[in-house]
């Protein structure tokens, strides 16, 4: 069996380039097919990725989860210690047989968090830099750069140095530079983190438009759930170096499976054991749900579904328990109230209007009753 892409392998197993397309013998489908294993003294990353051309995958997770390590491994900046990496059927890295394509020869474009534009080059020359490094003649590289800048709406800024560009303009130049080499894999590392809130809204929508037109694979690393929900077709949540949940934004938002994901999508999440419409969360706390289940189950509901009362509520809320307020902060046009269950110690978040907080005379340390209607909960198998 022959492998596409093998060329000029040195003694250390690192090649200086990659050629070829999909492996015609194995029939490997186009796109990204990888198992990324990176082992360090106190950390191990082990995740599998399969992403089709035209698809945008977002890697989400708390700090230290392994997102950036995964992105650097895909780019070839961090060597794999196990697993392997194929792009469009071509092996880029296989530690088991000491095969590794050097980062500069991979068909990969990267947009870093701070964009890393060359400060001494104009926007046009920043974009033309990649093709020039590939041996493209100067005039043709500049024509390609001008075409990309026009697509980004930056023709009038082609001669500007990075210091003359706004954050949004610099982000678009960075995207154009990454696309100029016609990559088969586009990596985006927190691409909107450097923007202020006002610019972020416009640039996010524009970036989504460009990604929708990108025909190869795109992998986005972010900690911002809104960026992930808007930009990605599929989410992969990584915690402690492993994948804990994967699915479409709608699936993740509706059925979170860890506390981190629940906080990410703004839900209260509890795990317990279901018996019909009842889910026992902890001794003394059983929630009534509309779903009928048996066995391990999650129960989720938004903070807006929680009502607070000074006395035990005499209402249609089937679920009521005592909790103590541990903090309050402004959350949009409402007050986010943080609570801890008095009997079980479980955390709870409730969103109230400022009027409701004032009428109830709520303050940190106060003991209240929390209520949630069964119809506002969502239960699903754990």
C-alpha positions in Angstrom: 0.0 0.0 0.0 1.3 3.4 -0.9 0.6 6.6 1.1 0.0 10.0 -0.5 2.0 12.7 1.0 5.3 10.9 1.8 8.3 12.9 0.7 11.9 13.6 1.8 11.7 12.0 5.2 14.7 12.9 7.4 16.4 10.9 10.1 14.1 12.4 12.7 11.0 11.4 10.7 10.1 15.1 10.0 9.3 15.9 6.3 9.9 19.2 4.6 6.6 19.0 2.7 3.4 17.2 1.9 1.9 16.3 -1.5 -1.0 14.2 -2.7 -4.7 14.1 -2.0 -7.1 11.6 -0.7 -5.7 8.1 -0.3 -7.3 6.3 -3.2 -6.6 2.8 -1.8 -8.2 3.3 1.6 -10.9 5.6 0.3 -10.3 8.0 3.2 -13.0 10.8 3.1 -11.8 14.4 2.8 -11.6 16.5 5.9 -9.8 16.2 9.2 -9.4 12.9 10.9 -7.3 13.0 14.0 -6.7 11.5 17.4 -4.6 14.1 19.3 -2.6 12.6 22.2 -0.2 14.9 24.0 1.4 13.7 27.2 3.1 16.0 29.7 4.3 15.5 33.3 1.0 16.6 34.9 -1.4 16.6 31.9 -2.7 14.3 29.2 -4.7 15.4 26.2 -6.5 12.6 24.4 -9.3 13.7 22.0 -10.6 12.5 18.6 -11.6 14.9 15.9 -13.5 14.3 12.7 -14.5 17.4 10.8 -15.9 17.5 7.2 -14.9 20.1 4.6 -17.2 23.2 5.0 -17.8 22.4 8.7 -16.8 24.7 11.6 -16.0 22.9 14.8 -15.6 24.9 18.1 -13.5 23.6 20.9 -14.9 24.9 24.2 -13.7 24.3 27.8 -12.4 26.0 30.9 -8.9 27.3 31.3 -6.4 24.4 31.3 -8.8 22.0 29.6 -6.4 21.4 26.7 -8.0 23.6 23.9 -4.9 25.5 23.0 -2.8 22.4 23.2 -5.1 20.8 20.7 -4.9 23.7 18.4 -1.1 23.8 18.6 -1.0 20.1 17.9 -3.2 20.6 14.8 -0.9 23.3 13.6 2.2 21.2 14.2 3.5 23.5 16.8 3.2 20.9 19.6 4.3 17.4 18.6 1.9 14.5 19.2 3.1 11.7 21.6 0.4 9.3 20.3 -2.5 9.1 18.0 -2.2 10.6 14.5 -3.4 13.3 12.2 -4.7 13.1 8.6 -6.0 15.9 6.5 -7.9 15.0 3.3 -6.5 11.5 3.6 -2.9 12.7 3.8 -1.0 11.7 7.0 0.5 14.9 8.6 1.6 13.2 11.8 1.9 9.6 12.9 4.2 9.2 16.1 4.0 5.4 15.9 6.1 5.4 12.7 8.0 8.7 13.4 6.3 10.5 10.6 5.7 14.2 10.9 5.2 17.0 8.4 6.9 20.3 9.5 4.5 23.1 10.5 5.5 25.4 7.7 4.7 22.7 5.1 1.2 21.9 6.4 -1.8 23.2 4.4 -2.9 25.0 7.6 -3.8 28.6 8.2 -3.9 30.1 11.7 -5.5 33.2 13.2 -4.0 33.9 16.5 -5.7 35.8 19.4 -3.6 38.9 18.9 -3.4 38.4 15.1 0.4 38.7 14.9 0.4 41.0 11.9 3.9 42.2 10.8 4.0 45.8 12.1 6.4 47.0 9.3 4.3 45.6 6.4 1.1 47.1 4.9 -2.1 45.2 5.1 -1.6 44.1 1.4 1.9 42.8 2.1 0.8 41.1 5.3 -1.7 39.1 3.2 0.7 38.5 0.4 3.4 37.2 2.7 2.1 33.6 2.8 1.9 33.1 -0.9 5.3 34.7 -1.3 6.8 32.1 1.1 5.2 29.4 -1.1 7.1 30.7 -4.1 4.3 32.6 -5.7 5.7 35.5 -7.8 5.3 38.9 -6.1 2.9 40.4 -8.6 0.6 37.4 -8.4 0.8 37.2 -4.6 -0.2 40.9 -4.3 -3.1 40.4 -6.8 -4.4 37.6 -4.6 -4.0 39.7 -1.5 -5.8 42.6 -3.1 -8.6 40.3 -4.1 -9.0 39.0 -0.5 -8.9 42.5 1.0 -11.6 43.6 -1.4 -13.7 40.6 -0.3 -13.2 41.7 3.3 -14.2 45.3 2.5 -10.7 46.6 3.1 -9.5 47.8 -0.3 -9.2 51.4 1.0 -6.9 50.1 3.8 -4.5 48.0 1.6 -1.6 50.4 2.2 -2.2 50.9 5.9 0.2 49.5 8.5 -1.4 47.4 11.4 -1.1 50.3 13.9 -3.5 52.3 11.6 -6.2 49.6 11.7 -9.0 49.2 14.1 -9.4 45.9 15.9 -12.1 44.8 13.6 -10.0 45.7 10.5 -6.9 43.9 11.9 -9.0 40.8 12.5 -10.2 40.8 8.9 -6.6 41.3 7.6 -5.5 38.3 9.8 -8.3 36.2 8.2 -7.3 37.3 4.7 -3.7 36.4 5.5 -4.7 33.0 6.7 -6.9 32.4 3.6 -4.2 33.6 1.2 -2.4 30.3 1.2 -5.6 28.4 0.4 -5.4 26.2 3.5 -7.2 22.9 3.9 -7.5 23.5 7.6 -8.2 26.9 9.2 -7.5 27.3 12.9 -8.9 30.2 14.9 -7.6 30.9 18.4 -10.0 33.2 20.3 -10.4 35.3 17.1 -12.6 37.9 18.7 -11.0 38.2 22.1 -9.1 41.3 21.3 -12.2 43.3 20.3 -14.3 45.5 22.4 -18.0 44.6 22.9 -19.2 47.0 20.2 -16.8 45.8 17.5 -17.3 42.2 18.5 -20.9 42.1 17.5 -20.3 43.3 13.9 -17.1 41.3 13.4 -18.7 38.1 14.7 -21.5 38.4 12.1 -18.9 39.1 9.4 -16.7 36.3 10.4 -19.6 33.9 10.3 -20.3 34.9 6.7 -16.7 34.2 5.7 -16.6 30.9 7.5 -19.9 29.9 5.8 -18.2 30.4 2.5 -15.0 28.5 3.5 -14.9 25.1 1.7 -12.3 23.4 3.8 -12.2 22.5 7.5 -12.3 25.2 10.3 -11.6 24.6 14.0 -12.3 27.4 16.4 -11.0 27.6 20.0 -12.9 29.9 22.3 -14.2 30.2 25.9 -17.0 32.5 24.8 -20.3 30.5 24.4 -21.9 33.1 22.1 -18.9 33.0 19.7 -19.2 29.2 19.6 -23.0 29.2 19.2 -22.9 31.8 16.3 -19.8 30.7 14.5 -19.8 26.9 14.8 -21.8 24.1 13.2 -20.8 21.7 16.0 -19.4 22.1 19.5 -16.9 19.8 21.3 -16.5 20.5 25.0 -13.1 19.5 26.5 -12.4 19.2 30.2 -9.2 17.9 31.8 -7.9 16.8 28.4 -10.9 14.7 27.4 -14.1 15.3 25.4 -17.1 15.4 27.8 -19.8 16.4 25.3 -20.2 16.9 21.6 -23.1 18.0 19.4 -24.8 20.9 17.7 -25.2 24.2 19.6 -28.9 23.4 20.1 -28.1 19.9 21.5 -25.5 21.2 23.8 -27.7 24.1 25.1 -30.7 21.8 25.6 -28.9 18.9 27.3 -25.7 19.9 29.2 -23.9 17.1 30.9 -21.4 18.9 33.2 -21.6 21.9 35.5 -19.2 23.8 33.3 -21.5 23.4 30.2 -24.6 24.3 32.3 -22.9 27.5 33.4 -21.8 28.1 29.9 -25.3 28.0 28.5 -26.9 29.6 31.6 -28.7 26.7 33.2 -29.1 25.2 36.6 -28.1 21.6 36.3 -28.6 18.7 38.8 -28.0 15.0 38.5 -30.0 12.4 40.4 -32.1 9.2 40.1 -35.4 9.2 38.3 -38.5 7.3 39.2 -41.3 8.3 36.8 -41.8 12.1 37.1 -39.7 12.4 40.2 -35.9 12.9 40.2 -34.2 12.5 43.6 -31.3 15.0 43.6 -30.1 14.7 47.2 -31.6 13.6 50.5 -34.6 15.8 51.1 -34.6 17.2 47.6 -36.8 15.6 44.9 -37.8 17.5 41.8 -41.0 16.9 39.8 -40.6 17.0 36.1 -42.8 16.7 33.1 -40.7 13.9 31.5 -41.1 10.4 32.7 -37.7 8.6 33.2 -36.1 5.7 35.1 -32.5 5.6 36.3 -29.7 8.2 36.4 -31.0 11.5 35.0 -30.2 15.2 34.7 -32.6 18.0 35.5 -32.0 21.4 34.0 -33.8 24.8 34.1 -32.9 28.4 33.5 -32.4 30.9 36.3 -35.4 32.8 34.9 -37.6 29.9 35.9 -36.7 30.2 39.6 -39.0 32.3 41.9 -37.9 33.4 45.4 -40.2 33.8 48.3 -39.8 34.8 52.0 -42.2 32.1 53.0 -43.0 28.7 51.5 -44.9 29.4 48.3 -48.5 28.4 48.0 -48.6 28.4 44.3 -48.5 26.1 41.2 -44.8 25.5 41.6 -44.4 21.8 42.4 -40.8 22.1 43.5 -39.9 24.3 46.5 -36.9 24.2 48.8 -35.1 26.5 51.2 -31.9 28.2 50.1 -29.6 30.9 51.4 -28.5 33.9 49.3 -24.7 33.9 48.9 -24.4 36.8 46.4 -26.2 39.2 44.0 -25.0 40.9 40.9 -26.4 42.8 38.0 -27.0 40.5 35.0 -28.2 42.5 32.0 -31.4 44.2 33.1 -32.0 41.8 35.9 -30.3 40.7 39.2 -28.6 37.3 39.2 -29.1 35.9 42.7 -26.7 33.1 43.8 -28.0 30.7 46.4 -27.0 27.5 48.2 -29.5 24.9 49.3 -30.0 25.0 53.1 -30.3 21.3 53.5 -28.3 19.9 50.6 -25.7 22.7 49.9 -26.4 22.6 46.1 -25.8 25.8 44.2 -28.7 27.6 42.5 -29.0 30.7 40.3 -32.1 32.8 40.0 -32.8 35.9 37.8 -35.1 38.5 39.3 -36.1 42.0 38.4 -34.8 44.9 40.5 -38.4 45.5 41.6 -38.8 42.0 42.8 -35.5 42.1 44.7 -36.6 45.4 46.4 -40.1 44.2 47.2 -38.7 41.0 48.8 -36.0 42.9 50.7 -33.4 40.4 49.5 -29.8 40.6 50.7 -26.8 38.4 51.0 -27.3 35.9 53.8 -31.1 35.9 53.7 -32.9 32.6 53.9 -35.6 32.2 51.3 -37.8 29.7 49.5 -37.0 28.8 45.9 -39.7 27.5 43.6 -39.7 26.0 40.1 -42.6 24.8 38.1 -42.3 21.3 36.8 -43.2 22.5 33.3 -40.1 24.7 33.3 -37.7 21.9 34.1 -36.2 19.6 31.5 -35.1 16.0 32.5 -33.1 13.6 30.4 -31.0 10.5 30.9 -27.6 10.9 32.5 
